[in-house]
């Protein structure tokens, strides 16, 4: 009997499977009572540690070096924090016919999350785009998201989530911004250590996020939130997310042609400007939504896998494009795209994306 294999052009992020397994564990064995308090405290500490590592990893010098491509990076930021949220607001008309209020809130939160770094680099490299620009664009987006995402959430979500009050602002500052700044300040002393142990710390990253997901979904199970979601509603959510991704992919490709970007720059903008970060979004949702975080992160988890599948197909087609050569755009040359580098970056696409 021939064994069935998942198509190569449709990558399944193994981390998504772990996340789904964590959700299943929370459904079967949700944390209650004292265990819930312990899990909540550990989750809070894990979020702070995650953003400390994010700060320690970000090279300020590399980010400043990328400022010469300000037009490209500005375009990515507008796509991420302006175009996406506007589409999210436009989807409000689908509530309550297609989406429940909680699912719509999660969808809107999805549009406020920063872009990814690793998958943007990987797909830009495969498609023979401007890799250095993709690196800087993803870094700028993640950095801006620490401040911009909570502000946009407070402005657009109001009391839809966990309630955005002065206490919420204090929690955001203490759990996200302060650890990030501490990581940046300590980078000269701990940067080399983090680089040497990046594999181990990567496992800590992903383990921390699994803890955040388990805590959020456990609380949702205890409160009976999941009884509000039906298969029809989930199907409607997938349909809306597919449309959202399609619009952003078209906008970032054809809109950048109107703006007269070169081919390599258009590729970097498309992959950096059309995706959302699971690794940044999950901890932020834990801080912003509290007990409602389980439904808030569901749209992001689904969108994450969808964007990997679709962008893998697009990247391979871009690589076969007759125009894919040594041509460079007006905002800078394409990055080095050796075979070894492409193999490494392809593997990066299967890791949780920041």
C-alpha positions in Angstrom: 0.0 0.0 0.0 1.4 3.3 -1.1 2.0 5.8 1.8 0.4 9.2 1.5 2.7 12.1 1.7 2.0 15.8 2.3 2.7 17.8 -0.8 6.1 19.6 -0.7 4.6 22.8 -2.0 2.2 22.9 1.0 4.5 23.0 4.1 3.0 22.2 7.5 4.8 24.0 10.3 5.6 21.3 12.9 5.2 23.9 15.6 1.6 24.3 14.6 1.1 20.6 15.3 2.6 21.2 18.8 0.3 24.1 19.3 -2.7 22.1 18.3 -1.6 19.3 20.6 -1.3 21.9 23.4 -4.8 23.1 22.7 -6.0 19.4 22.8 -4.3 19.0 26.2 -6.0 22.1 27.5 -9.3 20.7 26.3 -8.8 17.4 28.1 -6.9 18.5 31.2 -7.4 22.2 31.7 -5.6 23.9 34.6 -8.0 24.6 37.5 -7.7 26.2 40.9 -4.2 26.3 42.3 -2.8 24.7 39.1 -4.4 27.5 37.1 -2.8 30.2 39.4 0.6 28.5 39.0 0.2 28.3 35.2 -0.9 31.9 35.0 2.2 33.1 37.0 4.5 31.0 34.9 2.9 32.3 31.7 3.4 35.9 32.8 7.1 35.2 33.5 7.5 33.4 30.2 6.1 36.4 28.3 8.5 38.8 30.0 11.4 36.4 29.3 10.4 36.1 25.6 10.5 39.8 25.1 13.8 40.1 27.0 15.3 37.6 24.5 13.8 39.5 21.6 15.5 42.7 22.8 18.8 40.9 23.3 18.8 39.4 19.8 18.0 42.5 17.9 21.1 44.1 16.5 20.7 47.9 16.7 23.5 48.5 14.3 22.0 46.3 11.6 18.6 47.9 12.1 20.2 51.4 11.7 22.2 50.2 8.6 18.9 49.3 7.0 17.4 52.8 7.3 18.8 53.7 3.9 16.0 51.7 2.4 13.5 53.9 4.3 10.9 53.9 1.4 10.8 50.1 1.3 10.5 49.7 5.1 7.9 52.5 5.3 5.8 50.6 2.8 6.0 47.4 4.8 5.0 49.2 8.0 2.1 50.8 6.2 0.9 47.4 4.9 1.3 45.9 8.4 -0.1 48.5 10.6 -2.4 50.5 8.3 -3.7 48.4 5.4 -4.2 45.2 7.5 -6.1 47.0 10.3 -8.3 48.8 7.8 -9.3 45.5 6.2 -9.9 44.1 9.7 -12.3 47.0 10.4 -14.0 46.4 7.1 -14.7 42.8 8.2 -16.9 44.1 11.0 -19.8 43.9 8.6 -19.5 40.1 8.8 -20.5 40.1 12.4 -22.7 38.3 13.5 -23.8 36.7 10.2 -20.5 34.9 9.5 -18.3 35.5 12.6 -19.2 35.7 16.2 -18.1 38.7 18.2 -15.2 36.9 19.8 -14.0 35.5 16.5 -14.2 38.9 14.9 -12.2 40.4 17.8 -9.5 37.7 17.3 -9.5 38.5 13.5 -9.1 42.2 14.2 -6.3 41.5 16.6 -4.6 39.4 14.0 -4.5 42.4 11.7 -2.7 44.5 14.4 0.2 42.0 14.9 3.7 42.8 13.5 5.2 40.9 10.6 7.5 37.9 10.7 11.3 37.8 10.3 12.4 34.3 9.5 9.7 33.3 7.0 10.0 36.7 5.3 13.7 36.1 4.8 13.2 32.4 3.7 10.6 33.1 1.1 12.3 36.2 -0.2 15.5 34.2 -0.7 13.7 31.4 -2.5 12.0 33.9 -4.8 15.3 35.7 -5.4 14.3 38.9 -3.8 16.1 41.5 -1.7 17.1 39.4 1.3 18.8 42.2 3.3 15.7 44.4 2.9 13.5 41.5 4.2 15.7 41.1 7.2 15.5 44.8 8.1 11.8 45.1 7.3 10.9 42.2 9.6 13.1 43.5 12.4 11.6 47.0 12.1 8.1 45.6 12.1 8.7 43.5 15.2 10.3 46.4 17.0 7.5 48.8 16.1 4.9 46.1 17.0 5.9 46.1 20.7 4.5 49.7 21.0 2.2 50.0 18.0 0.2 46.7 18.4 -1.0 47.5 22.0 -1.8 51.1 21.1 -3.9 50.0 18.1 -5.5 47.3 20.2 -6.5 49.9 22.8 -7.8 52.2 20.0 -9.7 49.7 17.8 -10.7 46.9 20.2 -11.8 49.1 23.1 -13.4 46.8 25.7 -13.8 43.9 23.3 -11.0 41.9 24.9 -9.8 41.9 28.4 -10.7 45.6 28.9 -8.1 48.2 28.1 -7.6 50.4 31.2 -4.7 52.0 33.0 -3.9 48.7 34.5 -3.7 47.1 31.1 -1.2 49.8 30.0 0.9 49.1 33.1 0.9 45.4 32.3 1.9 46.0 28.7 4.8 48.2 29.8 6.0 45.8 32.5 5.6 42.6 30.5 6.6 43.6 27.0 8.4 46.9 26.8 10.6 46.8 30.0 12.0 43.3 29.3 12.6 44.2 25.7 14.6 47.4 26.7 16.5 45.4 29.3 17.5 42.9 26.6 18.7 45.7 24.4 20.7 47.3 27.2 22.4 44.0 28.1 23.0 42.9 24.5 26.7 44.1 24.6 27.4 41.7 27.5 25.0 38.8 26.7 24.8 39.0 22.9 27.6 36.5 22.2 26.2 34.1 24.7 22.8 34.2 23.1 24.3 33.7 19.6 26.3 30.6 20.9 23.2 29.1 22.5 20.6 30.2 20.0 19.3 26.6 19.4 18.7 26.0 23.1 17.1 29.4 23.6 15.0 28.8 20.5 13.5 25.8 22.3 12.9 28.0 25.4 11.1 30.4 23.1 8.8 27.8 21.7 8.3 26.1 25.1 7.3 29.5 26.6 4.7 30.1 23.9 3.3 26.6 24.4 2.8 27.5 28.1 1.1 30.7 27.1 -1.3 28.8 24.8 -2.0 26.1 27.4 -2.9 28.7 30.0 -5.1 30.7 27.7 -7.0 27.7 26.3 -7.3 26.2 29.8 -9.0 29.3 31.1 -11.2 29.3 28.0 -12.3 25.8 28.7 -13.1 26.4 32.3 -15.2 29.4 31.4 -17.0 27.5 28.6 -15.9 29.9 25.8 -15.4 27.1 23.3 -19.0 26.1 23.4 -19.7 29.2 21.4 -17.7 28.1 18.4 -19.2 25.8 15.8 -17.7 24.1 12.7 -19.7 26.5 10.5 -18.2 29.5 12.3 -14.7 28.1 11.9 -15.3 27.6 8.2 -16.4 31.2 7.9 -13.3 32.3 9.7 -11.1 30.4 7.3 -12.9 31.9 4.3 -12.5 35.4 5.6 -8.8 34.8 6.4 -8.1 33.4 2.9 -9.7 36.6 1.4 -7.7 38.8 3.7 -4.4 37.1 2.7 -5.3 37.2 -1.0 -6.0 41.0 -0.8 -2.7 41.7 1.0 -0.7 39.6 -1.4 -2.2 41.4 -4.4 -1.8 44.8 -2.8 1.8 44.3 -1.9 2.7 43.0 -5.3 0.8 45.2 -7.7 0.8 48.3 -5.4 4.5 48.2 -5.2 4.7 48.1 -9.0 2.7 51.3 -9.1 5.2 52.8 -6.6 8.0 51.8 -9.1 9.9 49.4 -6.8 12.3 47.0 -8.5 11.4 43.3 -8.7 13.7 42.2 -5.8 12.3 44.9 -3.6 8.7 44.0 -4.5 9.3 40.4 -3.5 10.7 41.5 -0.1 7.7 43.9 0.5 5.2 41.2 -0.5 6.5 38.6 1.9 7.3 41.0 4.7 4.1 43.0 4.3 1.5 40.2 3.9 2.4 38.0 6.9 1.7 38.1 10.7 4.0 36.9 13.5 2.7 34.0 15.6 5.5 34.2 18.1 4.9 37.9 18.8 1.1 37.8 18.6 0.6 34.9 21.1 2.3 36.5 24.1 0.7 39.9 23.3 -2.7 38.3 23.2 -2.0 36.8 26.6 -1.3 40.2 28.1 -4.1 42.1 26.3 -7.0 39.7 26.5 -6.5 37.7 29.7 -9.3 35.2 30.1 -10.5 35.9 26.5 -7.1 35.1 24.9 -8.0 31.6 23.7 -10.4 32.8 21.0 -8.3 35.8 20.3 -5.3 33.7 19.2 -7.3 31.2 17.2 -7.5 33.3 14.0 -3.8 34.1 14.3 -2.9 30.4 14.6 -5.0 29.5 11.5 -3.6 32.5 9.5 0.0 31.5 10.3 -0.4 28.1 8.7 -2.3 29.5 5.8 0.3 32.1 5.0 3.1 29.5 5.1 1.3 27.3 2.6 0.4 30.1 0.2 3.7 31.9 0.3 5.6 28.7 -0.3 3.8 28.3 -3.6 4.3 32.0 -4.6 8.0 31.9 -3.7 8.7 28.9 -5.9 6.8 30.5 -8.8 8.7 33.7 -8.4 11.9 31.8 -8.5 10.9 30.4 -11.9 10.0 33.8 -13.3 12.0 34.7 -16.4 12.8 38.1 -14.8 14.5 36.4 -11.8 18.1 37.3 -12.5 20.6 39.7 -11.2 18.4 42.8 -11.6 18.3 45.1 -8.6 15.7 47.6 -7.5 16.0 51.4 -6.9 16.2 50.9 -3.2 19.2 48.6 -3.1 20.7 45.4 -4.5 19.3 41.9 -4.0 20.9 39.9 -1.2 23.3 37.0 -1.6 21.3 33.9 -2.7 23.7 31.1 -2.6 22.4 27.5 -2.7 23.7 26.9 0.9 21.9 30.1 2.1 18.7 29.1 0.4 18.7 25.6 2.0 19.2 27.1 5.4 16.5 29.7 5.0 14.0 27.1 3.6 14.5 25.2 6.8 13.9 28.4 8.8 10.4 28.6 7.3 9.4 25.5 9.2 10.2 27.0 12.6 7.9 29.2 14.6 8.0 32.6 12.9 8.7 35.7 15.0 
